[in-house]
Structure formats: C-alpha cells, structure tokens
Amino acid sequence: MTDFELSERLAKLPPYLFAEIDKAKRQAKAEGRDIVDLGIGDPDLPTPKHIINALYKAALDPANHHYALDSGMPRLRQAIAKWYKKRFKVHLDPDTEVLPLIGSKEGIAHIPLAFVNQGDYVLVPDPCYPPYKNGTIFAGGVPYLMPLLAENGFLPDLGKIKSGVANKAKMIFINYPNNPTGAVADEEFYKRVLDFAHRNNILVCSDAAYSEVRYDRYRPMSILEMVGAKDRTIEFHSLSKSYNMTGWRIGWACGNKKAIQGLAKVKSNIDSGIFQAIQLAGIAALEGSQGSVEKANRIYKGRRDALVNGLSSLGWRVSKPKATFYVWAKVLSGYNSASMAKALLERADIIATPGSGFGKYGEGYIRMALTVPKDRIKTAVQRIKRSLPRHG
Ligand SMILES: *Cc1c(COP(=O)(O)O)cnc(C)c1O
C-alpha cells in the first residue's frame, strides 16, 4: 500500500518543462533518425590523458580506498589556491578559504541550507541554471527572480529589486560567464553587485563554472578580484567544463571564510568527501599542462563561428558569445521557445533546448550547445536553411 506522499518542498519545485521535448527526443532516436544534438551542456571531448593516468595510478593505491576527509586533501586545497593565484592573482588560504566539492552543483544546491531560514528571499537570475532556484526551495527559502534581459546585456538590474525584498534577502546568485545566455560580466557589474550586497547585508554566490571556456583574448575575471569581495562572496568553480570531467564530480567553493565554514558544516552532515583518487586526478588537472584547455577552446571557437555565422546568414538574430559553449538565439517570428525546439526537431532533426526551460524570462529563445563536431554543426545549419523559414 502506498499511502505516503511527496514532501511539500518537492511539490513546490518549478514544473519540469523539458518533458515533451525529452519524449520527442527519445522517439526520434528510437526511430533511428540522424539527430544533431545541440541540447547537451556536456563536453563531447575526452578527459585529457594525463588526468586519466593520475586517476588510474591513484585508484591502484589502497591508501586511497577509504573515506576521504570532508574538507578535501590538503594537497588539493593547495593546488586550488595555487591555480587561483596564478589565474586571478587572488590569494586564498587553502585551509580556510577553499572547500572541494563533489561537483559544484552540490555546493550550489546545498549552500542555502547554511544561510537561509524559512521564508527568506534568495535573489536568483532568470533564466538560470536550475539549482539556484531549487536549492533555495529545498532550504525553505523563496526565490526572487531577477530577469536577465537582452537590453541589459543579460545582467540583472539590481535597481529593480524592491527594497522590501532586498533588505530581507539572504543571498544573491550570479553566474558569469552565463549559462544559458553566454553573457559575460565586467568589473563595473561586480562593483554594483558588491555595493548592493553590502548595503543589504547579503551573501554573494558567484557561479564561475565557465571561467575557462572562453574565446580569443577574452579572459573572464573573478568577482574575488574586486576589493573587499571576500567579505561577502563565495565563488563556485568546477573542473567539469574546463577539463571535460563532467562525470568525475569534482569542483570547489572558495572565498569568504564564514560562508565556506557554513557550507562545510552542511556537507559534513550529508556526504563524506570526494574519492581520493579523483582528488589526485584533480591535482593533476590543475597542476599539469593547460594545453588541453586551450585546445578545447580553439575547437569550440571553430564550432561557435560555424554556428553563429551560419545562422546569421539565414537572418537569425544571434551574437557570438565571448565565453561558454552556448549560443543563445532568438526564436523565429511566429514561434515561442517550445514550438521552435519542436520545429527544429521535427523538420530538421536538430535538438536545441527551449529557453523557457531555464525560467520564464528565457521565453523567446533557444539554447544551442557547441558540444558536437563542426561538420555536424554545418549539417545543422544546412538543414535549418532547407526546412525552416528565413528570419525577418
Ligand atoms: C555545468 C555547470 C556547473 C557545474 O556543474 P558540476 O556540478 O561542477 O559538474 C555549474 N554551474 C553551471 C551554470 C553549469 O552550467
């Protein structure tokens, strides 16, 4: 007899908007159609060999077969601090300002448990990576949406946040380079965020998962480079996208000591650290040659240019992202996000993600991921040309 019920917090999660497209996707694949899948935010390139070798060696050593330290191996925390110093010129104390994570998603989803009480507001961008909203709801908090609009460069307009909300909010999530829009942030924006957070006594949670997926000379900055940022900022990083390690589950949080302590305390009651062999592989990633990162970025750039130039030549309104492997495209006139994704799949055998799946302000867009080879992207553009109306 199943007379138990789902918790109210699960019922409160936003509806899952991809169900219909997921079903159509499975059906198309089952029918054996030649699908170009631009839906997945997961690198197609393999994890670099030297990282795999480090895992292999470490996995053979029985010393690594036990429970790991919750706070991560000191050597990993040191490697993170060293990488961070080199990359952003910011000093982090490896003992108190760095916390390894089982992928950054778990840290992002867990941090509200440390700082949010029942009914507290958390400021979240919309469209966004879903754990900001859902982690907030799990902690009993209330997500307050900050629309990311094209006219503001997909940055939230902090001036639009009601003062009654701002001074009751506990945290703000920001994410640049941004998934799904591909937008980037500059010093001026981070200054506005920090001023706002300071005035309202808010913890800033900055998701920097895409800091290394970038093009040409552009180098995303960290908010922790800003003076005083460490007083109220925790930043999330991931090895997933930079080193093609999404399945390995390793990332970290860094920044404000109290924020790190709070998150560590939550985690110590939930998980028991990262498999040590994976931590050692993570050290190999951070300390080894960064050539694979550069190489992956060159490959993404070729794909980005093929897709954006191709779509633009068909009249689509789409700009080239400076970072991330996402292209955020306006839907054709007469379509919305869902019907555009459906038309692409049914008429062109292309999977793209409807922008509305990332939140209501994603309506009117689709997200295409550059995680298939360039010749497949060219095929996709040809199919769009053949089967869909020209824009404009
Ligand atoms: C992929 C992604 C992450 C990283 O996830 P991991 O859990 O580290 O694999 C974090 N934030 C955003 C916005 C992402 O797209």
The ligand as an SDF file (V2000), in Angstrom:
LIG
                    3D

 15 15  0  0  0  0  0  0  0  0999 V2000
   27.8250   22.7320  -15.6730 C   0  0  0  0  0  0  0  0  0  0  0  0
   27.5290   23.8070  -14.7190 C   0  0  0  0  0  0  0  0  0  0  0  0
   28.0170   23.7490  -13.4140 C   0  0  0  0  0  0  0  0  0  0  0  0
   28.9800   22.6830  -12.9920 C   0  0  0  0  0  0  0  0  0  0  0  0
   28.4740   21.5630  -12.5650 O   0  0  0  0  0  0  0  0  0  0  0  0
   29.3500   20.4440  -11.8570 P   0  0  0  0  0  0  0  0  0  0  0  0
   28.4430   20.0110  -10.7760 O   0  0  0  0  0  0  0  0  0  0  0  0
   30.6130   21.0380  -11.3340 O   0  0  0  0  0  0  0  0  0  0  0  0
   29.5880   19.4140  -12.8930 O   0  0  0  0  0  0  0  0  0  0  0  0
   27.7620   24.7970  -12.5530 C   0  0  0  0  0  0  0  0  0  0  0  0
   27.0650   25.8600  -12.9740 N   0  0  0  0  0  0  0  0  0  0  0  0
   26.6110   25.9670  -14.2210 C   0  0  0  0  0  0  0  0  0  0  0  0
   25.9020   27.2010  -14.6290 C   0  0  0  0  0  0  0  0  0  0  0  0
   26.8030   24.9330  -15.1300 C   0  0  0  0  0  0  0  0  0  0  0  0
   26.3160   25.0290  -16.3640 O   0  0  0  0  0  0  0  0  0  0  0  0
  1  2  1  0
  2  3  1  0
  2 14  2  0
  3  4  1  0
  3 10  2  0
  4  5  1  0
  5  6  1  0
  6  7  2  0
  6  8  1  0
  6  9  1  0
 10 11  1  0
 11 12  2  0
 12 13  1  0
 12 14  1  0
 14 15  1  0
M  END
$$$$
